[in-house]
Amino acid sequence: MEEGTPLYDDIQNKTLILPEEEIERKMYWKVKNVLEKNGYEHYEISNFAKPNYYSKHNMNCWNQEEYIGVGVASHSYTNSVRFSNVDTIEEYIDNYENGKEVDNLIFHEKQNKESKMKEYMMLGLRKIKGVEIKKFKEKFGENPIYLYHTELEKLVQQELLEIDGDIIKLTDRGIDFANLVWEEFV
C-alpha cells in the first residue's frame, strides 16, 4: 500500500483488514474468470480490457517506449533517462514565475544497456503475452535466452515461467508469484 494514502492509513489503524493471501488469490482468479467470460481480455498482470481498448500508456511503459509528462508531478522517460516534475503546485508555479523552470525537474535514472535489458524483461513479463524473443533481439542485439539462461532455467523449473517458441511468459502460477519472477531481473 502506498504510504500517506487513506487506504494505507486505514490498514495501519486496523479500520480495514485485508484478506489473507490465499483468499485474495481465490478472489483474483474468480474475477479473472468472470471478466473473461464477459469478453474482457487479461492483457497485463493487473488489467483487463475489451479487445482493442488496452491502456496505451501502460502498454507503452511495458514496451519501454518513451513518453513525456506535462505538469505537476508528471513523469517522463526519454533518451534512457527517467525524470519527473516537482509534486507541489505551489513550487511548480513559483519556479516558473521566478525563471527557475529547470528546478521543476527531478532526475531519477540514466539507464545503461544492461539495466534497460533487465527492465525490458521485468516490464515485458507484466504483459500476459510476455516477452517476444525476436523483439528483444531487435532492440538490444542480444538473445535473452542466452543472456538470462540461469534466471530463466530457475523460473521454468519453479513453474513460474514458460518458454513457448518465441515467447517468454508467466505461467498461471507465475501470475500468482510475479514478484518472485520480477526480482530475478532487478
C-alpha positions as YAML, in Angstrom:
chain: A
units: angstrom
residues:
- id: 1
  name: MET
  ca: [0.00, 0.00, 0.00]
- id: 2
  name: GLU
  ca: [1.19, 3.49, -0.82]
- id: 3
  name: GLU
  ca: [2.29, 5.30, 2.32]
- id: 4
  name: GLY
  ca: [0.36, 8.50, 3.01]
- id: 5
  name: THR
  ca: [-2.86, 7.36, 1.31]
- id: 6
  name: PRO
  ca: [-6.17, 6.90, 3.12]
- id: 7
  name: LEU
  ca: [-6.07, 3.19, 2.29]
- id: 8
  name: TYR
  ca: [-2.63, 2.85, 3.88]
- id: 9
  name: ASP
  ca: [-3.82, 4.73, 6.97]
- id: 10
  name: ASP
  ca: [-6.93, 2.54, 7.28]
- id: 11
  name: ILE
  ca: [-4.80, -0.60, 7.17]
- id: 12
  name: GLN
  ca: [-2.33, 0.80, 9.71]
- id: 13
  name: ASN
  ca: [-5.18, 1.83, 12.02]
- id: 14
  name: LYS
  ca: [-6.82, -1.58, 11.51]
- id: 15
  name: THR
  ca: [-10.09, 0.04, 10.38]
- id: 16
  name: LEU
  ca: [-9.61, -2.03, 7.23]
- id: 17
  name: ILE
  ca: [-8.37, -5.59, 7.31]
- id: 18
  name: LEU
  ca: [-7.03, -7.05, 4.06]
- id: 19
  name: PRO
  ca: [-7.95, -10.64, 3.22]
- id: 20
  name: GLU
  ca: [-5.36, -13.34, 3.76]
- id: 21
  name: GLU
  ca: [-3.20, -14.10, 0.73]
- id: 22
  name: GLU
  ca: [-4.95, -17.38, -0.08]
- id: 23
  name: ILE
  ca: [-8.36, -15.70, -0.09]
- id: 24
  name: GLU
  ca: [-7.05, -12.77, -2.13]
- id: 25
  name: ARG
  ca: [-5.72, -15.19, -4.77]
- id: 26
  name: LYS
  ca: [-9.06, -17.02, -4.95]
- id: 27
  name: MET
  ca: [-10.81, -13.66, -5.40]
- id: 28
  name: TYR
  ca: [-8.35, -12.71, -8.16]
- id: 29
  name: TRP
  ca: [-8.94, -15.91, -10.15]
- id: 30
  name: LYS
  ca: [-12.72, -15.65, -9.69]
- id: 31
  name: VAL
  ca: [-12.72, -12.07, -11.01]
- id: 32
  name: LYS
  ca: [-10.42, -13.08, -13.88]
- id: 33
  name: ASN
  ca: [-12.82, -15.85, -14.93]
- id: 34
  name: VAL
  ca: [-15.91, -13.62, -14.70]
- id: 35
  name: LEU
  ca: [-14.24, -10.84, -16.72]
- id: 36
  name: GLU
  ca: [-13.01, -13.23, -19.43]
- id: 37
  name: LYS
  ca: [-16.48, -14.84, -19.69]
- id: 38
  name: ASN
  ca: [-17.83, -11.34, -20.33]
- id: 39
  name: GLY
  ca: [-15.47, -10.52, -23.18]
- id: 40
  name: TYR
  ca: [-12.61, -8.84, -21.33]
- id: 41
  name: GLU
  ca: [-9.02, -9.76, -22.13]
- id: 42
  name: HIS
  ca: [-6.43, -10.16, -19.41]
- id: 43
  name: TYR
  ca: [-3.66, -8.25, -21.18]
- id: 44
  name: GLU
  ca: [-1.36, -7.36, -18.32]
- id: 45
  name: ILE
  ca: [-0.98, -8.68, -14.83]
- id: 46
  name: SER
  ca: [-3.32, -6.19, -13.15]
- id: 47
  name: ASN
  ca: [-5.51, -5.03, -16.05]
- id: 48
  name: PHE
  ca: [-8.35, -6.32, -18.20]
- id: 49
  name: ALA
  ca: [-9.98, -4.59, -21.16]
- id: 50
  name: LYS
  ca: [-12.30, -5.19, -24.05]
- id: 51
  name: PRO
  ca: [-10.39, -6.09, -27.24]
- id: 52
  name: ASN
  ca: [-8.56, -3.08, -28.73]
- id: 53
  name: TYR
  ca: [-9.11, -0.97, -25.58]
- id: 54
  name: TYR
  ca: [-5.86, -1.65, -23.75]
- id: 55
  name: SER
  ca: [-4.30, 1.26, -21.87]
- id: 56
  name: LYS
  ca: [-1.96, 2.86, -24.41]
- id: 57
  name: HIS
  ca: [0.10, 4.49, -21.67]
- id: 58
  name: ASN
  ca: [0.59, 1.23, -19.77]
- id: 59
  name: MET
  ca: [1.47, -0.70, -22.91]
- id: 60
  name: ASN
  ca: [4.00, 2.00, -23.87]
- id: 61
  name: CYS
  ca: [5.58, 1.65, -20.42]
- id: 62
  name: TRP
  ca: [5.66, -2.17, -20.53]
- id: 63
  name: ASN
  ca: [7.20, -1.98, -24.03]
- id: 64
  name: GLN
  ca: [9.78, 0.51, -22.74]
- id: 65
  name: GLU
  ca: [8.71, 3.24, -25.14]
- id: 66
  name: GLU
  ca: [9.33, 6.92, -24.48]
- id: 67
  name: TYR
  ca: [6.78, 9.33, -23.03]
- id: 68
  name: ILE
  ca: [6.74, 12.95, -21.90]
- id: 69
  name: GLY
  ca: [4.74, 14.07, -18.89]
- id: 70
  name: VAL
  ca: [3.50, 17.65, -18.68]
- id: 71
  name: GLY
  ca: [2.60, 19.44, -15.46]
- id: 72
  name: VAL
  ca: [2.95, 18.99, -11.74]
- id: 73
  name: ALA
  ca: [4.19, 15.54, -10.60]
- id: 74
  name: SER
  ca: [4.28, 14.24, -14.17]
- id: 75
  name: HIS
  ca: [6.88, 11.64, -15.13]
- id: 76
  name: SER
  ca: [8.85, 11.25, -18.34]
- id: 77
  name: TYR
  ca: [11.14, 8.70, -19.97]
- id: 78
  name: THR
  ca: [13.24, 9.73, -22.94]
- id: 79
  name: ASN
  ca: [16.77, 9.01, -24.20]
- id: 80
  name: SER
  ca: [17.11, 6.33, -21.48]
- id: 81
  name: VAL
  ca: [16.53, 8.95, -18.77]
- id: 82
  name: ARG
  ca: [13.71, 8.96, -16.24]
- id: 83
  name: PHE
  ca: [12.70, 12.24, -14.63]
- id: 84
  name: SER
  ca: [9.69, 13.92, -13.11]
- id: 85
  name: ASN
  ca: [8.42, 17.33, -12.16]
- id: 86
  name: VAL
  ca: [8.10, 18.55, -8.58]
- id: 87
  name: ASP
  ca: [4.92, 17.35, -6.94]
- id: 88
  name: THR
  ca: [3.52, 20.53, -5.39]
- id: 89
  name: ILE
  ca: [1.64, 23.06, -7.47]
- id: 90
  name: GLU
  ca: [2.96, 25.97, -5.39]
- id: 91
  name: GLU
  ca: [6.61, 25.08, -6.01]
- id: 92
  name: TYR
  ca: [5.93, 24.34, -9.68]
- id: 93
  name: ILE
  ca: [4.31, 27.76, -10.26]
- id: 94
  name: ASP
  ca: [6.88, 29.58, -8.14]
- id: 95
  name: ASN
  ca: [9.73, 28.12, -10.20]
- id: 96
  name: TYR
  ca: [8.09, 29.28, -13.45]
- id: 97
  name: GLU
  ca: [7.30, 32.74, -12.12]
- id: 98
  name: ASN
  ca: [10.91, 33.18, -11.00]
- id: 99
  name: GLY
  ca: [12.61, 31.86, -14.13]
- id: 100
  name: LYS
  ca: [13.76, 28.66, -12.43]
- id: 101
  name: GLU
  ca: [11.91, 26.18, -14.66]
- id: 102
  name: VAL
  ca: [14.84, 23.77, -14.51]
- id: 103
  name: ASP
  ca: [14.26, 23.42, -10.75]
- id: 104
  name: ASN
  ca: [10.96, 21.71, -11.53]
- id: 105
  name: LEU
  ca: [12.83, 18.71, -12.96]
- id: 106
  name: ILE
  ca: [13.86, 15.83, -10.72]
- id: 107
  name: PHE
  ca: [16.34, 13.37, -12.21]
- id: 108
  name: HIS
  ca: [15.65, 9.72, -11.33]
- id: 109
  name: GLU
  ca: [17.78, 7.49, -13.51]
- id: 110
  name: LYS
  ca: [20.02, 7.22, -16.57]
- id: 111
  name: GLN
  ca: [19.87, 3.66, -17.87]
- id: 112
  name: ASN
  ca: [22.72, 1.77, -19.47]
- id: 113
  name: LYS
  ca: [22.21, -1.16, -21.85]
- id: 114
  name: GLU
  ca: [22.31, -3.79, -19.10]
- id: 115
  name: SER
  ca: [19.73, -2.02, -16.93]
- id: 116
  name: LYS
  ca: [17.50, -1.44, -19.98]
- id: 117
  name: MET
  ca: [17.60, -5.13, -20.91]
- id: 118
  name: LYS
  ca: [16.76, -6.27, -17.37]
- id: 119
  name: GLU
  ca: [13.96, -3.74, -17.15]
- id: 120
  name: TYR
  ca: [12.63, -4.81, -20.55]
- id: 121
  name: MET
  ca: [12.35, -8.37, -19.23]
- id: 122
  name: MET
  ca: [10.70, -7.29, -15.99]
- id: 123
  name: LEU
  ca: [8.22, -4.96, -17.68]
- id: 124
  name: GLY
  ca: [7.57, -7.38, -20.54]
- id: 125
  name: LEU
  ca: [6.67, -10.08, -18.06]
- id: 126
  name: ARG
  ca: [3.89, -7.84, -16.74]
- id: 127
  name: LYS
  ca: [2.14, -8.48, -20.05]
- id: 128
  name: ILE
  ca: [0.15, -11.72, -20.24]
- id: 129
  name: LYS
  ca: [1.56, -12.31, -23.74]
- id: 130
  name: GLY
  ca: [5.06, -11.98, -22.27]
- id: 131
  name: VAL
  ca: [8.35, -11.04, -23.90]
- id: 132
  name: GLU
  ca: [8.90, -11.73, -27.58]
- id: 133
  name: ILE
  ca: [12.44, -13.04, -28.01]
- id: 134
  name: LYS
  ca: [12.58, -11.64, -31.56]
- id: 135
  name: LYS
  ca: [11.70, -8.11, -30.37]
- id: 136
  name: PHE
  ca: [14.28, -8.32, -27.58]
- id: 137
  name: LYS
  ca: [16.94, -9.29, -30.15]
- id: 138
  name: GLU
  ca: [15.88, -6.44, -32.47]
- id: 139
  name: LYS
  ca: [16.03, -3.89, -29.67]
- id: 140
  name: PHE
  ca: [19.25, -5.00, -27.98]
- id: 141
  name: GLY
  ca: [21.11, -7.24, -30.43]
- id: 142
  name: GLU
  ca: [21.19, -9.96, -27.76]
- id: 143
  name: ASN
  ca: [19.25, -13.17, -27.15]
- id: 144
  name: PRO
  ca: [17.53, -13.15, -23.73]
- id: 145
  name: ILE
  ca: [17.58, -16.97, -23.67]
- id: 146
  name: TYR
  ca: [21.39, -16.93, -23.55]
- id: 147
  name: LEU
  ca: [21.72, -13.71, -21.61]
- id: 148
  name: TYR
  ca: [19.41, -14.82, -18.78]
- id: 149
  name: HIS
  ca: [19.73, -18.60, -19.09]
- id: 150
  name: THR
  ca: [20.37, -19.08, -15.34]
- id: 151
  name: GLU
  ca: [17.37, -16.98, -14.27]
- id: 152
  name: LEU
  ca: [15.08, -18.44, -16.93]
- id: 153
  name: GLU
  ca: [16.05, -22.03, -16.16]
- id: 154
  name: LYS
  ca: [15.36, -21.46, -12.46]
- id: 155
  name: LEU
  ca: [11.98, -19.83, -13.12]
- id: 156
  name: VAL
  ca: [10.93, -22.53, -15.59]
- id: 157
  name: GLN
  ca: [11.88, -25.24, -13.07]
- id: 158
  name: GLN
  ca: [9.79, -23.44, -10.44]
- id: 159
  name: GLU
  ca: [6.91, -23.41, -12.96]
- id: 160
  name: LEU
  ca: [6.72, -19.62, -12.82]
- id: 161
  name: LEU
  ca: [7.69, -19.07, -16.47]
- id: 162
  name: GLU
  ca: [7.26, -20.93, -19.72]
- id: 163
  name: ILE
  ca: [9.13, -20.52, -22.97]
- id: 164
  name: ASP
  ca: [6.86, -21.25, -25.90]
- id: 165
  name: GLY
  ca: [8.54, -20.76, -29.27]
- id: 166
  name: ASP
  ca: [9.42, -17.06, -29.47]
- id: 167
  name: ILE
  ca: [7.65, -16.11, -26.22]
- id: 168
  name: ILE
  ca: [8.78, -16.00, -22.59]
- id: 169
  name: LYS
  ca: [5.73, -15.59, -20.34]
- id: 170
  name: LEU
  ca: [4.34, -16.12, -16.88]
- id: 171
  name: THR
  ca: [2.50, -19.35, -16.11]
- id: 172
  name: ASP
  ca: [-0.69, -19.19, -14.04]
- id: 173
  name: ARG
  ca: [1.50, -19.94, -11.02]
- id: 174
  name: GLY
  ca: [3.85, -17.20, -12.21]
- id: 175
  name: ILE
  ca: [0.96, -14.72, -12.19]
- id: 176
  name: ASP
  ca: [0.38, -15.54, -8.52]
- id: 177
  name: PHE
  ca: [4.08, -15.16, -7.70]
- id: 178
  name: ALA
  ca: [5.04, -12.50, -10.24]
- id: 179
  name: ASN
  ca: [7.12, -10.54, -7.74]
- id: 180
  name: LEU
  ca: [9.47, -13.53, -7.45]
- id: 181
  name: VAL
  ca: [9.86, -13.53, -11.23]
- id: 182
  name: TRP
  ca: [10.50, -9.78, -11.47]
- id: 183
  name: GLU
  ca: [13.09, -9.93, -8.67]
- id: 184
  name: GLU
  ca: [15.30, -12.01, -10.97]
- id: 185
  name: PHE
  ca: [15.62, -9.02, -13.31]
- id: 186
  name: VAL
  ca: [16.07, -6.20, -10.78]
...
